[in-house]
Amino acid sequence: MANIKTGSSETEFKSASGTLKARRAVCYVVLVIISFLCLFWFYMLFINATRSNDELGQGFTLLPSSHLGENLKNIFNNGTIPIVSGMANSVVIAGLTALLSTYFSTMTAYSIQVYNYKGKKAIFTFILAIMMIPTQVSALGFVNLVKGMKLEDNFIPLIVPSIAAPITFFYLKQYMAANLPLSLIEAARIDGENEIGIFNKIALPLMIPAIAVQAIFTFVSSWNNYFTPSLILHESQKKTLPILIAQLRNADFLKFDMGQVYAMIAFSIFPVIVVYLLLSKFIVGGVTAGGVKE
């Protein structure tokens, strides 16, 4: 009987092991397919950036051409498209937006999570309700406010409102609820640390993985934002890259060059890749951050 049970156990173990290997193989195949579908379009973007307008008109190809330098030279020499100032403007706006949005959203989430006061639930509900309001609904009133404050062609209306970011706040609040033990806050208070010090020295470092994720999303969202900057920025030297790319695409037939468009788009995504590479180490390396439990 013992031998029969042992044989049965070995059979079940082998069967479970085989099932696990099969599931793992399926997961790898799916991940490879998804990765290919995500990266293929980036590959095609860089391939098209190396082709001339005439070559792009001839159809699809997987092989690079030799016109990348020519396309970039034409872009930088285009007097109507100040690409250098556009890059600088986008970096300043997107960088400050990501920094302020994540910091103040973390501070708001901290106040909701740590402190007890009247109306806390109502405030939390109100912040979540703002997520339902599309940007386009308030665009006219926002533009009139900016004009009334004489802040057109200024970066302030594009940076300061980003402090109020309900989606960023909600994600950080959920992460904080799972990874910030209140006993740690109480211990810091007993040690005599002030509230600002507790937030900056204890809560903020524990939130680095979540902050890094939201910083990437916020930076990319601000970097790709065309709608709001196009309503606020009118001077050529103040415009961001999405506006300049749209201008390049809307050029008349005689000046339109699709190779330059692809080259400019490829050039514009490099800062986004750099930001991801800089912050991804915090995401991977900080998965266990805040692992102290109650």
C-alpha positions as CSV (number, residue, x, y, z in Angstrom):
1,M,0.0,0.0,0.0
2,A,2.9,2.4,0.8
3,N,4.4,1.7,-2.6
4,I,1.1,2.4,-4.3
5,K,0.7,5.7,-2.5
6,T,4.3,6.7,-3.2
7,G,3.9,6.0,-6.9
8,S,0.6,7.9,-7.0
9,S,2.3,10.9,-5.3
10,E,5.2,10.8,-7.8
11,T,2.7,10.7,-10.7
12,E,0.7,13.6,-9.4
13,F,3.9,15.6,-8.8
14,K,5.1,15.0,-12.4
15,S,1.7,15.9,-13.7
16,A,1.6,19.1,-11.7
17,S,5.2,19.9,-12.8
18,G,4.3,19.3,-16.4
19,T,1.2,21.5,-16.1
20,L,3.3,24.3,-14.5
21,K,5.9,24.1,-17.3
22,A,3.2,24.3,-20.0
23,R,1.6,27.3,-18.4
24,R,5.0,29.0,-18.1
25,A,5.7,28.3,-21.7
26,V,2.3,29.8,-22.7
27,C,3.1,32.9,-20.6
28,Y,6.4,33.3,-22.3
29,V,4.9,33.0,-25.8
30,V,2.2,35.6,-24.9
31,L,4.8,38.0,-23.4
32,V,7.0,37.7,-26.5
33,I,4.1,38.4,-28.8
34,I,3.0,41.4,-26.8
35,S,6.6,42.7,-26.6
36,F,6.9,42.3,-30.3
37,L,3.7,44.2,-31.0
38,C,4.7,47.0,-28.7
39,L,8.3,47.4,-30.0
40,F,7.6,46.8,-33.7
41,W,6.0,50.3,-34.1
42,F,9.0,51.9,-32.5
43,Y,11.2,50.0,-34.9
44,M,9.2,51.2,-37.9
45,L,9.3,54.8,-36.6
46,F,13.1,54.8,-36.6
47,I,13.2,53.0,-40.0
48,N,10.9,55.6,-41.5
49,A,13.0,58.4,-39.9
50,T,15.9,57.2,-42.1
51,R,13.9,57.4,-45.3
52,S,13.2,60.3,-47.6
53,N,9.8,61.6,-48.5
54,D,10.0,59.9,-52.0
55,E,11.0,56.6,-50.5
56,L,8.1,56.7,-48.0
57,G,5.8,57.2,-50.9
58,Q,7.0,53.9,-52.5
59,G,5.6,51.8,-49.7
60,F,6.5,49.7,-46.7
61,T,10.0,48.3,-45.9
62,L,11.8,46.8,-42.9
63,L,15.3,48.0,-44.0
64,P,16.7,51.4,-43.0
65,S,17.8,53.9,-45.5
66,S,20.5,56.6,-45.5
67,H,18.5,59.9,-45.1
68,L,18.4,60.2,-41.3
69,G,21.1,62.9,-41.2
70,E,19.6,64.8,-44.1
71,N,16.1,64.7,-42.4
72,L,17.6,66.0,-39.1
73,K,19.6,68.6,-40.9
74,N,16.5,69.9,-42.7
75,I,14.6,70.0,-39.4
76,F,17.3,72.0,-37.5
77,N,17.7,74.4,-40.5
78,N,13.9,75.0,-40.7
79,G,13.4,78.6,-39.7
80,T,9.7,78.2,-39.0
81,I,10.2,75.2,-36.6
82,P,12.5,76.1,-33.6
83,I,13.1,72.5,-32.6
84,V,15.8,73.3,-30.0
85,S,13.6,75.8,-28.1
86,G,10.7,73.4,-28.5
87,M,12.7,70.6,-26.9
88,A,13.8,72.8,-24.0
89,N,10.2,74.0,-23.5
90,S,8.9,70.5,-23.4
91,V,11.6,69.3,-21.0
92,V,10.9,72.2,-18.6
93,I,7.1,71.8,-18.6
94,A,7.1,68.0,-18.5
95,G,9.8,67.8,-15.8
96,L,8.3,70.4,-13.5
97,T,4.8,68.9,-14.0
98,A,6.0,65.4,-13.0
99,L,7.9,66.8,-10.0
100,L,5.2,69.0,-8.6
101,S,2.3,66.6,-9.4
102,T,3.9,63.6,-7.7
103,Y,5.2,65.5,-4.7
104,F,1.9,67.3,-3.9
105,S,-0.2,64.3,-4.8
106,T,1.9,62.2,-2.3
107,M,1.4,65.0,0.3
108,T,-2.4,64.9,-0.3
109,A,-2.5,61.1,-0.1
110,Y,-0.5,61.3,3.2
111,S,-3.0,63.7,4.7
112,I,-5.9,61.5,3.8
113,Q,-4.2,58.3,5.0
114,V,-2.6,59.5,8.2
115,Y,-4.7,62.2,9.7
116,N,-8.3,61.9,11.1
117,Y,-10.5,65.0,10.7
118,K,-14.1,65.9,9.9
119,G,-15.0,65.8,6.2
120,K,-12.1,63.5,5.2
121,K,-14.3,61.0,3.4
122,A,-16.2,63.9,1.7
123,I,-12.9,65.4,0.5
124,F,-11.7,62.0,-0.8
125,T,-15.0,61.5,-2.7
126,F,-14.8,65.0,-4.1
127,I,-11.2,64.4,-5.4
128,L,-12.3,61.2,-7.1
129,A,-15.3,62.9,-8.6
130,I,-13.0,65.4,-10.4
131,M,-11.6,62.4,-12.3
132,M,-14.9,62.2,-14.2
133,I,-14.6,65.7,-15.6
134,P,-12.8,65.8,-19.1
135,T,-10.2,68.5,-19.7
136,Q,-12.2,69.7,-22.7
137,V,-15.2,70.6,-20.6
138,S,-13.3,73.2,-18.6
139,A,-11.0,74.3,-21.4
140,L,-12.9,77.5,-22.4
141,G,-13.1,78.7,-18.8
142,F,-9.5,77.9,-18.3
143,V,-8.4,79.9,-21.3
144,N,-10.5,82.9,-20.2
145,L,-8.9,82.7,-16.8
146,V,-5.4,82.6,-18.3
147,K,-6.2,85.6,-20.5
148,G,-7.7,87.5,-17.5
149,M,-4.5,86.8,-15.6
150,K,-2.4,87.8,-18.6
151,L,-0.5,84.5,-18.5
152,E,-0.7,83.6,-22.2
153,D,2.6,82.5,-23.7
154,N,3.7,81.5,-20.2
155,F,4.5,78.1,-18.8
156,I,2.8,78.7,-15.4
157,P,-0.7,77.7,-16.6
158,L,0.7,74.5,-17.9
159,I,2.7,73.6,-14.7
160,V,0.9,74.9,-11.6
161,P,-2.5,73.3,-12.3
162,S,-0.8,69.9,-12.6
163,I,-0.4,70.0,-8.8
164,A,-4.1,68.9,-8.6
165,A,-3.9,65.5,-10.2
166,P,-6.7,63.2,-9.0
167,I,-5.5,60.1,-10.8
168,T,-2.0,60.4,-9.4
169,F,-3.4,61.0,-6.0
170,F,-5.6,58.0,-6.1
171,Y,-2.8,55.6,-7.2
172,L,-0.5,57.0,-4.5
173,K,-3.2,56.8,-1.8
174,Q,-3.8,53.1,-2.6
175,Y,-0.1,52.3,-2.5
176,M,0.3,54.2,0.7
177,A,-2.5,52.3,2.4
178,A,-0.7,49.1,1.7
179,N,2.9,50.1,2.3
180,L,3.0,52.9,5.0
181,P,2.5,51.5,8.5
182,L,0.9,54.0,10.8
183,S,3.0,52.6,13.7
184,L,6.1,54.0,11.9
185,I,4.6,57.5,11.9
186,E,3.7,57.2,15.6
187,A,7.2,56.1,16.4
188,A,8.7,59.1,14.6
189,R,6.3,61.4,16.5
190,I,7.4,59.9,19.8
191,D,11.1,60.5,18.8
192,G,10.2,64.2,18.4
193,E,10.2,64.6,14.6
194,N,7.9,67.3,13.2
195,E,5.1,66.5,10.7
196,I,6.9,67.9,7.7
197,G,10.1,66.0,8.6
198,I,8.1,62.7,9.0
199,F,6.6,63.2,5.6
200,N,9.9,64.1,3.8
201,K,12.2,61.7,5.7
202,I,9.9,58.6,6.3
203,A,6.8,58.6,4.1
204,L,8.3,60.0,0.9
205,P,11.2,57.5,0.7
206,L,8.8,54.6,1.3
207,M,6.7,55.9,-1.6
208,I,9.6,56.0,-4.2
209,P,8.4,53.0,-6.3
210,A,4.9,54.5,-6.7
211,I,6.2,58.0,-7.2
212,A,8.6,56.7,-9.9
213,V,5.7,55.0,-11.7
214,Q,3.5,58.1,-11.6
215,A,6.4,60.4,-12.5
216,I,6.9,58.4,-15.7
217,F,3.1,58.5,-16.5
218,T,2.9,62.2,-15.7
219,F,6.0,63.1,-17.7
220,V,4.8,61.2,-20.7
221,S,1.3,62.7,-20.5
222,S,2.6,66.3,-20.2
223,W,5.2,65.6,-22.9
224,N,2.6,64.4,-25.4
225,N,0.0,67.1,-24.4
226,Y,-1.0,69.1,-27.5
227,F,-4.5,70.4,-26.6
228,T,-3.8,72.7,-23.6
229,P,-0.4,74.1,-24.8
230,S,-1.9,74.9,-28.2
231,L,-4.5,77.1,-26.5
232,I,-2.0,78.9,-24.3
233,L,1.2,79.2,-26.3
234,H,1.3,81.3,-29.4
235,E,4.9,82.6,-29.8
236,S,7.1,80.2,-31.8
237,Q,9.9,80.2,-29.2
238,K,7.4,79.2,-26.5
239,K,5.8,76.3,-28.3
240,T,6.3,72.7,-27.2
241,L,7.3,69.8,-29.5
242,P,3.8,68.4,-30.1
243,I,2.7,71.8,-31.4
244,L,5.8,72.0,-33.7
245,I,5.2,68.5,-35.0
246,A,1.6,69.4,-35.8
247,Q,2.9,72.5,-37.7
248,L,5.3,70.4,-39.6
249,R,2.6,67.9,-40.6
250,N,0.2,70.7,-41.6
251,A,2.7,72.3,-44.0
252,D,1.5,73.0,-47.5
253,F,2.0,70.4,-50.2
254,L,5.2,71.9,-51.7
255,K,6.9,72.0,-48.3
256,F,5.5,68.8,-46.8
257,D,8.2,66.1,-46.1
258,M,7.1,63.0,-44.3
259,G,10.7,61.9,-43.7
260,Q,11.2,65.1,-41.6
261,V,8.0,64.4,-39.7
262,Y,9.2,60.8,-38.8
263,A,12.7,62.1,-37.9
264,M,11.2,64.8,-35.6
265,I,8.9,62.3,-33.9
266,A,11.8,59.9,-33.4
267,F,13.9,62.8,-32.0
268,S,11.2,63.9,-29.6
269,I,10.8,60.5,-27.9
270,F,14.4,60.2,-26.7
271,P,13.8,62.3,-23.5
272,V,10.9,60.0,-22.7
273,I,13.1,57.0,-23.0
274,V,15.8,58.6,-20.9
275,V,13.3,59.4,-18.1
276,Y,12.0,55.8,-18.2
277,L,15.5,54.4,-18.0
278,L,16.4,56.7,-15.1
279,L,13.3,55.9,-13.1
280,S,12.8,52.2,-13.9
281,K,15.6,51.2,-11.5
282,F,13.6,52.7,-8.7
283,I,10.6,50.6,-9.8
284,V,12.5,47.4,-10.0
285,G,14.8,47.9,-7.1
286,G,12.2,49.4,-4.8
287,V,9.5,46.7,-5.0
288,T,10.1,45.7,-1.5
289,A,10.4,49.3,-0.2
290,G,7.9,50.0,2.6
291,G,7.7,46.3,3.4
292,V,7.5,46.9,7.2
293,K,4.1,45.6,8.3
294,E,2.0,46.4,11.3
